[in-house]
Amino acid sequence: MTSTPRWMTRQHYIELQNESFALRSRRSIEVPDDLMDYDASLLARHSARQARIRDIEDLLANAIVDGKPVGELIAEPGMVLTIRYDDTGETETFLLGRADVEDTDITAYSMASPLGRSIAGARPGDQRIYAIPHERGRLVTLLDAVPYGRYVAKSPGLQAAYKGAGG
C-alpha cells in the first residue's frame, strides 16, 4: 500500500512510532496442529494487529514531519544505523534501541549506551565523538539510517525472524 505524503507533527510521528513498536513487541500467536481447537477471535485480533502495523509503517514512511520529509533520516530509536569508525575505517550496522526480535543477527545498542548517546540525533554524514569510559574518544561518522521495518524487508534472513515474532 502506497499513500501520498502525510503532514504530521513530531509528537504525532513519535506516537505512531511508539504504537508500532508496542504492536510489534507483542508475542506472536502460534497456531496449534489441531486448528479446530483454535480461537478464531485470537486469530482475528492478530490479523487486525498486523494490518495496523502495516498502516502505521506506511504513514511513517510517507510522513512529512514539521515541514520536512522523513526521507531526511536521523539516528533515533528504531533505526538501523551504519557507522564508520574513522580511525580504522571499519563499519558497523546496528539497531538503535531495544531489539523486538530475539533471533535476529543484528546487534542492538540502547540509547543509554555510550555509542547510543553519542550518535543520537545525527544525520547521515555527521561525525560524532564516541566516548568510552576510561578511554580516549573515537570519531565515528553516521553513514546510513534506515527504519528497522525497511531494513528487515531488505534482509531475507531477518524477514523470517521478524515475521515469526509478530512483525
C-alpha positions as CSV (number, residue, x, y, z in Angstrom):
1,M,0.0,0.0,0.0
2,T,1.5,3.3,-1.1
3,S,0.0,6.6,0.1
4,T,0.6,10.2,-0.5
5,P,2.7,12.2,1.8
6,R,1.1,12.9,5.2
7,W,1.8,16.1,7.2
8,M,2.1,15.5,10.9
9,T,3.7,17.0,14.0
10,R,6.8,15.5,15.5
11,Q,4.6,14.4,18.5
12,H,2.2,12.5,16.3
13,Y,5.1,10.9,14.4
14,I,6.6,9.8,17.8
15,E,3.2,8.5,19.0
16,L,2.9,6.4,15.8
17,Q,6.4,5.0,16.2
18,N,5.7,4.1,19.8
19,E,2.4,2.4,18.8
20,S,4.2,0.5,16.1
21,F,6.9,-0.6,18.5
22,A,4.3,-1.7,21.1
23,L,2.4,-3.7,18.5
24,R,5.5,-5.4,17.1
25,S,6.8,-6.3,20.5
26,R,3.8,-8.4,21.5
27,R,4.2,-12.1,21.3
28,S,3.2,-13.7,18.0
29,I,0.4,-16.3,18.1
30,E,1.1,-19.9,17.4
31,V,-1.5,-21.9,15.5
32,P,-1.9,-25.4,17.1
33,D,-1.8,-28.5,15.0
34,D,-5.5,-29.1,15.5
35,L,-6.9,-25.9,14.0
36,M,-10.4,-26.9,15.2
37,D,-9.4,-26.1,18.8
38,Y,-8.0,-22.6,17.7
39,D,-9.7,-19.5,19.0
40,A,-10.9,-17.5,16.0
41,S,-11.1,-14.3,17.9
42,L,-7.5,-14.5,18.7
43,L,-6.6,-15.0,15.1
44,A,-8.8,-12.0,14.1
45,R,-7.1,-9.8,16.7
46,H,-3.7,-11.0,15.4
47,S,-4.7,-10.1,11.8
48,A,-6.0,-6.7,12.8
49,R,-2.7,-6.0,14.7
50,Q,-0.7,-6.9,11.5
51,A,-2.9,-4.7,9.4
52,R,-2.4,-1.8,11.8
53,I,1.3,-2.3,11.8
54,R,1.3,-2.1,8.0
55,D,-0.8,1.1,8.1
56,I,1.5,2.7,10.6
57,E,4.6,1.8,8.7
58,D,3.0,3.3,5.5
59,L,2.1,6.5,7.4
60,L,5.6,6.8,8.9
61,A,7.4,6.1,5.5
62,N,5.4,8.9,3.8
63,A,5.4,11.4,6.7
64,I,6.3,15.0,6.4
65,V,7.1,16.0,10.0
66,D,7.1,19.7,10.9
67,G,7.5,20.5,7.2
68,K,10.5,18.2,6.5
69,P,10.2,14.8,4.6
70,V,11.0,11.8,6.8
71,G,13.5,10.9,4.0
72,E,15.9,13.0,6.0
73,L,16.5,10.2,8.4
74,I,18.2,10.8,11.7
75,A,19.7,8.4,14.3
76,E,16.8,7.7,16.7
77,P,15.3,4.7,18.4
78,G,14.0,2.1,16.0
79,M,16.5,3.0,13.3
80,V,19.2,0.6,11.9
81,L,22.3,2.7,11.7
82,T,25.6,2.1,9.8
83,I,28.5,3.9,11.2
84,R,32.2,4.1,10.3
85,Y,34.9,4.3,12.9
86,D,37.1,6.9,11.4
87,D,40.3,5.8,12.9
88,T,40.2,2.3,11.4
89,G,37.7,2.7,8.6
90,E,35.7,-0.2,9.9
91,T,31.9,-0.1,9.6
92,E,29.2,-1.4,11.9
93,T,25.5,-1.8,11.4
94,F,23.3,-1.9,14.5
95,L,19.8,-1.2,15.8
96,L,19.5,1.8,18.0
97,G,17.1,0.9,20.8
98,R,15.7,-2.4,22.0
99,A,15.6,-5.3,19.6
100,D,12.0,-6.6,19.4
101,V,13.1,-9.9,17.9
102,E,15.4,-12.2,19.8
103,D,16.6,-14.3,16.9
104,T,18.0,-11.5,14.8
105,D,21.6,-11.3,13.7
106,I,21.7,-7.5,14.3
107,T,23.3,-6.0,17.4
108,A,21.2,-3.5,19.4
109,Y,22.6,-0.6,21.3
110,S,20.3,1.2,23.8
111,M,20.0,5.0,23.8
112,A,21.7,4.9,27.2
113,S,24.9,3.2,25.9
114,P,27.9,5.3,25.1
115,L,27.5,4.8,21.4
116,G,23.7,5.4,21.5
117,R,24.2,8.6,23.4
118,S,26.9,9.9,21.1
119,I,25.1,9.1,17.8
120,A,21.5,10.0,18.7
121,G,20.2,12.9,16.6
122,A,22.9,12.6,13.9
123,R,22.1,12.7,10.2
124,P,24.0,10.7,7.6
125,G,27.4,12.4,7.1
126,D,27.5,13.7,10.7
127,Q,30.6,12.9,12.8
128,R,30.4,12.4,16.5
129,I,32.8,11.5,19.2
130,Y,32.1,8.1,20.7
131,A,33.4,8.4,24.3
132,I,34.1,5.2,26.1
133,P,34.6,5.5,29.9
134,H,38.3,5.4,30.9
135,E,39.4,5.6,27.2
136,R,40.0,8.2,24.6
137,G,37.0,9.1,22.4
138,R,36.7,7.7,18.9
139,L,35.4,9.7,16.0
140,V,32.5,8.0,14.2
141,T,30.6,9.0,11.1
142,L,26.9,8.1,10.5
143,L,26.8,6.6,7.0
144,D,23.1,5.5,6.8
145,A,19.9,5.4,8.9
146,V,17.1,3.1,7.9
147,P,13.9,2.3,9.8
148,Y,14.0,-1.2,11.2
149,G,11.0,-2.4,9.2
150,R,12.5,-1.3,6.0
151,Y,15.9,-2.9,6.9
152,V,14.2,-6.2,7.6
153,A,12.3,-6.0,4.3
154,K,15.7,-5.8,2.5
155,S,17.3,-8.6,4.6
156,P,15.9,-12.1,3.8
157,G,17.5,-13.7,6.8
158,L,15.8,-11.3,9.2
159,Q,12.4,-11.5,7.5
160,A,11.6,-14.9,8.9
161,A,12.6,-14.0,12.4
162,Y,10.7,-10.7,12.2
163,K,7.5,-12.4,10.9
164,G,7.8,-15.1,13.5
165,A,7.8,-12.5,16.2
166,G,4.7,-10.9,15.0
167,G,6.2,-8.3,12.7
